[in-house]
């Protein structure tokens, strides 16, 4: 499913701490602070690092963010900041800005030779809110 992605320009103050096999991303939303354990879905494209998929031990959140070599802050591109978000699937092979994968972890992601970002599967929420193993494929035109 192709998912057109547009930079929204919202910047958060984020600090990343290296862990053994995970990362901690601190972000503030209003007055709330949270620390999320991030899976290692860091993808490099030119001088920009893309971060895909976030999870904590209690909360599951899906976001796509990037950090350029010139910036020190992460910039939100797509995804909900809501916890346990259901997927919005739309029509297969029809790009739509409203399409969003549900919150998940344990997924795999990669880039192809055209620079598209791909996301497959994981464990998380379907369009109906069912929690379980996902068998969906997403393409981001970044």
C-alpha positions in Angstrom: 0.0 0.0 0.0 1.6 3.3 -1.1 1.4 6.0 1.5 2.4 9.5 0.4 4.3 11.1 3.2 4.6 14.9 3.6 6.8 16.7 6.1 4.6 18.4 8.6 7.3 20.6 10.2 6.5 20.0 13.8 9.7 19.9 15.8 10.1 18.2 19.2 13.0 18.3 21.6 14.3 14.8 21.5 17.4 13.3 23.1 18.5 9.8 22.0 20.5 7.6 24.3 22.4 4.6 23.0 21.4 1.3 24.6 22.5 -2.3 24.1 19.8 -3.2 21.6 17.4 -0.3 21.9 17.2 3.4 22.1 15.4 5.8 24.4 13.7 8.7 22.9 12.5 11.5 25.2 9.8 13.8 24.0 7.4 16.2 25.5 3.8 16.6 24.4 2.2 19.5 26.2 3.0 19.1 29.9 3.5 15.3 29.6 6.9 13.7 29.4 7.5 10.2 28.3 10.3 7.8 27.6 9.8 5.2 25.0 12.0 2.2 24.2 12.6 2.5 20.5 13.2 -0.5 18.2 16.3 -0.2 16.0 14.5 1.0 12.9 17.0 3.7 11.9 17.3 4.2 8.2 19.9 6.5 6.5 19.0 8.4 3.3 21.6 10.9 2.2 22.4 13.0 5.3 19.0 12.3 7.0 18.3 9.6 9.6 14.7 8.3 9.6 13.3 6.7 12.7 10.4 4.3 12.3 8.3 2.5 15.0 8.3 3.1 18.7 7.3 0.9 21.6 7.4 1.0 25.4 6.7 -2.0 27.7 3.2 -0.6 28.3 2.4 1.8 25.4 2.6 1.1 21.7 3.0 4.2 19.4 3.8 4.5 15.7 5.6 7.5 14.3 7.8 8.4 11.4 10.4 11.0 12.3 13.6 12.3 10.9 16.7 14.1 12.0 19.0 15.7 9.4 22.7 16.2 9.8 22.2 19.9 10.2 19.5 19.7 12.9 19.7 18.5 16.5 15.9 17.9 16.9 13.7 15.2 15.5 10.9 16.3 13.2 7.6 14.5 13.1 6.6 13.5 9.6 3.7 11.1 9.9 1.9 8.9 12.4 -0.2 9.5 15.5 1.0 10.4 18.9 -2.0 8.5 20.3 -1.4 5.3 22.3 -2.6 2.0 20.8 -3.6 3.6 17.5 -5.6 1.5 15.0 -4.5 1.3 11.4 -6.1 3.2 8.6 -5.8 1.1 5.5 -7.7 2.8 2.7 -7.6 1.1 -0.8 -4.7 -1.2 -1.6 -2.2 0.4 -4.1 -4.0 3.8 -3.9 -1.8 6.5 -2.3 -3.6 8.5 0.4 -2.3 10.9 3.0 -4.8 9.5 5.5 -3.5 6.0 5.4 -1.5 5.0 8.5 -0.2 1.8 9.9 -1.5 1.0 13.3 0.7 1.0 16.4 3.1 -1.9 16.3 6.4 -3.4 17.3 8.5 -6.3 16.0 8.2 -5.1 12.4 10.9 -4.9 9.8 11.7 -1.9 7.6 14.1 -1.2 4.8 14.7 1.2 1.9 14.8 0.3 -1.8 17.0 1.6 -4.6 14.4 4.3 -5.3 14.7 5.6 -1.7 11.2 4.4 -0.7 10.8 3.4 2.9 9.1 0.0 3.5 7.4 -1.4 6.6 6.2 -5.0 7.0 4.2 -6.7 9.7 4.9 -6.8 13.4 2.7 -7.1 16.4 0.1 -4.4 17.0 -3.3 -3.0 16.0 -5.3 -3.6 12.9 -7.9 -1.3 11.4 -10.6 -2.9 13.6 -8.5 -2.5 16.7 -7.6 -6.2 17.0 -4.3 -6.7 18.7 -2.2 -9.4 17.1 0.4 -10.3 14.5 0.1 -8.1 11.4 0.8 -9.2 7.8 0.7 -5.8 6.1 3.1 -4.0 3.8 3.5 -0.2 3.7 5.5 2.0 1.4 6.4 5.5 2.2 7.4 7.9 -0.5 10.1 9.9 1.4 
